[in-house]
Structures are given as structure tokens and as C-alpha cells.
Amino acid sequence: MAAAVTAAVSFPYSNSTSLPIRTSVVAPERLVFKKISLQYRDNNVSISGRVGSIRAQVTTEAPAKVEKISKKQDEGIVVNKFKPKEPYIGRCLLNTKITGDDAPGETWHMVFSTEGEVPYREGQSIGVVPDGIDKNGKPHKLRLYSIASSAIGDFGDSKTVSLCVKRLVYTNDSGEVVKGVCSNFLCDLKPGSEVKITGPVGKEMLMPKDPNATIIMLGTGTGIAPFRSFLWKMFFEKHEDYQFNGLAWLFLGVPTSSSLLYKEEFEKMKEKAPENFRLDFAVSREQVNEKGEKMYIQTRMAQYAEELWELLKKDNTFVYMCGLKGMEKGIDDIMVSLAAKDGIDWIEYKRQLKKAEQWNVEVY
């Protein structure tokens, strides 16, 4: 049995909670080979000046077809166990606001019970079907949310799943206040309320298998969710089959310091493993670079551009990006000139990284 650890986790603007942690197991890899038998007949073959008839039966093996082995932790992964017509009915156990009162918008951390019936991995998502009907009298459609907890959950018993959700409220062109259906449903949930859950889904954002990998995580706002799940597994848990010894480097972009999500957790991780975890915030409305430009996530990354490019040339570096869609272009702008110095076309190089599962993007 692996040892268990306890991580003291404090949510900003909420009460601290002490959460016990346990373990999970991953199945071994497999290679699959197939045999093909071939037969042929060759008539009227000339042998030593004579014409004869020869029948030959040849059995040969086709070139071994190797099943592609993913670099990610995908063994035994479950997808789409629950669907909108037959969702899993969980219950809200915890729902707490994790942004300050002066933040531009509310973000909530919520924990739902699953009783182990929704087996997910770090990097996957679940769907939520909000209560009620739409303007056409039909049930609301599901919305997907990146999971913010490790596979064993915030309580360490593999019986919960957590989300990080921003309440969507905006004014349309007609001056009407519009509220996002699912985000407001979730942010308003009270402990004990039922939640219709679908999934889990997704393989794009699964963690790499290599415990010595360099993992660069780029998140904006609630795009932090999958990275919280990664980092809990790396630094707050002990597993018999996984001990992270590589480098985890998180870049988190938010508009204000009161919008920094899970800041205390990440700082605890930094204290716990300073050689294995690097942490950089980009607070666009409060910070500027040496040129006086607002500090967006790509602006912060530009300060480490040469170092990042050297890491990207290694075959055990994995980049994960989650958040606003405009992120990737800003990062492309940084890398194009750096790659060109080495005679490399960045767009083609990025395509190769994607093919090798080393460039993983989930934006919205």
C-alpha cells in the first residue's frame, strides 16, 4: 500500500479545508501484433529447360503492426459512461466563491459526489445538464467543464469531482442583462442539491506518463482547472506507480490579483518542491513589462522566451494550454522569431509537436 498524505488547502475568501489523499493504479502498456497467411500458385514455370507445373504454398508474416503507444496516461481510460438522456445524479457537497469581491466576475469552486461511478482522469471534462427547460420547452443542453480535481478527488476517496466555474453575466446590445444558464445554475447550487453529470470525456489534456517530463502549463482564468488536477497529483499526493521528478512550470493569466485562483495552493506546492515547480502569474490590469505593456500571459512568457524555446526542443517537454482562444496566437508570435534563429519554421515545428502529443490545446 502506498503512503497517504494530507494537503492543507485554503481557498481565498473561504474557510481552509484539510483533505486526505490516497492512491490510484494504472494498467500496463500493450503491443499488438497480427499475422496474415498468404497463398499463391505459379503455373508453367521453366526448370532446366523443361516446362512443368509447380504449386507453392507460402506462409509469411506481414510486417509487425505496432499499436500506437500514447505518451499520455490513457490506459483503461473511460469516456462517455453517462450521457444526457441517462446522466449520473450527483449531489453538491461544497460550493464556495474563490475570487475577491472586487474581482471582475465571480468564480466558484464546487465539489460533487460521484460515489466512484464517474471514473475520470486528470485532464478530462464532465458535462453538466442544468435544471429547467429552454425557450422552446426542451431540456437544456449540457455544458462541458474541465475537471479541477485529481482522479482521487479533493477528499482523496475517489468519490468526488470538482469544477472551477465563472458566473457568466453580461449586458447585450439591447441593454438587457443576460445570465449564462449553466454557469449561474452551478454557482447558485447549495450543498445537497442534485446535479446531472455526463461523461467523462476527452483525451487531449491527459498528463504525460513520463514522471521526469517537463510540463509547461498555460492557463487563463478558469482554464486553470486541468492544471490544478495535474499539480495535486504531482505535489499533494503519493502514488505507488507515479512520482513526479520532472519540472512543472505554470503560467496563469488573470485580470486582477483578486482573480488569482488557487494561489495559496500553488504557493504551498512551490514551498514543498521548489526544484520541481515554477510559478508565474500575469495580472493584466495591475502589471506591466519593461516596455510598459500590459502583462498578459504571452507577455510574461516572453520574459523567458529563450529558456522556453530550449525546453521545447527536448522530446520530453509537453505544453498544455487551456483558456481563452486568443492565447495561442500570442505564444506563436513569441516562438516564430526564436525558431527562425535556428532555421526552424515554427508552425511546422508546432505541427510536429502536436503529432507527438507534446502540444495540447483546449481553448474556448
LINZI-V708743 format. One record per pair of residues at least 24 apart in sequence whose ideal C-beta (glycine too) atoms are under 6 Angstrom apart, sorted by the first residue. I is the first residue (numbers start at 1). GAP is how many residues later the second one is. If there is no record, write none. Layout:
i | gap
I | GAP
I | GAP
This chain:
i | gap
2 | 236
2 | 237
2 | 238
3 | 235
5 | 233
7 | 229
9 | 256
10 | 254
11 | 85
11 | 87
11 | 98
12 | 86
13 | 87
14 | 82
19 | 135
19 | 136
19 | 137
20 | 136
21 | 135
21 | 216
22 | 130
22 | 134
23 | 216
24 | 127
24 | 128
26 | 49
26 | 215
27 | 48
27 | 49
29 | 40
31 | 35
32 | 35
33 | 31
34 | 31
35 | 26
36 | 26
71 | 137
71 | 286
72 | 134
72 | 136
73 | 133
73 | 134
73 | 136
74 | 132
77 | 44
78 | 41
79 | 122
82 | 116
83 | 115
84 | 45
84 | 58
84 | 114
87 | 42
87 | 109
87 | 110
87 | 111
88 | 29
88 | 30
88 | 109
89 | 105
90 | 24
90 | 105
90 | 107
91 | 103
92 | 97
92 | 99
92 | 101
92 | 103
95 | 94
98 | 163
99 | 160
100 | 158
102 | 156
103 | 153
103 | 155
103 | 156
104 | 151
105 | 61
106 | 61
107 | 59
108 | 57
108 | 79
109 | 55
110 | 53
111 | 43
111 | 49
111 | 51
112 | 49
112 | 83
113 | 47
114 | 45
114 | 47
115 | 44
116 | 42
116 | 43
120 | 27
120 | 80
121 | 30
121 | 85
122 | 28
122 | 29
122 | 85
122 | 107
122 | 108
122 | 111
123 | 82
123 | 83
123 | 84
123 | 103
124 | 76
124 | 78
125 | 76
125 | 77
126 | 71
126 | 73
126 | 74
127 | 71
127 | 72
128 | 54
129 | 67
130 | 51
130 | 52
130 | 55
140 | 41
142 | 56
143 | 39
146 | 79
146 | 80
147 | 82
148 | 77
148 | 80
149 | 80
150 | 79
150 | 82
150 | 83
164 | 58
164 | 61
166 | 56
204 | 156
204 | 158
205 | 155
205 | 157
208 | 110
210 | 106
211 | 31
211 | 32
211 | 33
211 | 34
212 | 33
212 | 34
213 | 33
213 | 103
213 | 105
214 | 32
214 | 33
214 | 97
214 | 103
215 | 33
215 | 103
216 | 33
216 | 103
217 | 33
217 | 103
218 | 33
218 | 103
219 | 33
219 | 103
219 | 104
220 | 33
220 | 77
220 | 103
220 | 104
221 | 102
223 | 99
223 | 100
224 | 28
224 | 37
226 | 96
228 | 34
231 | 38
235 | 34
235 | 37
235 | 38
248 | 29
249 | 29
250 | 29
251 | 29
251 | 46
251 | 49
251 | 50
252 | 29
253 | 29
253 | 43
253 | 44
254 | 29
255 | 29
255 | 30
256 | 29
257 | 26
257 | 29
298 | 32
298 | 33
302 | 32
305 | 29
305 | 33
309 | 29
318 | 40
319 | 40
320 | 40
321 | 40
322 | 40
325 | 38
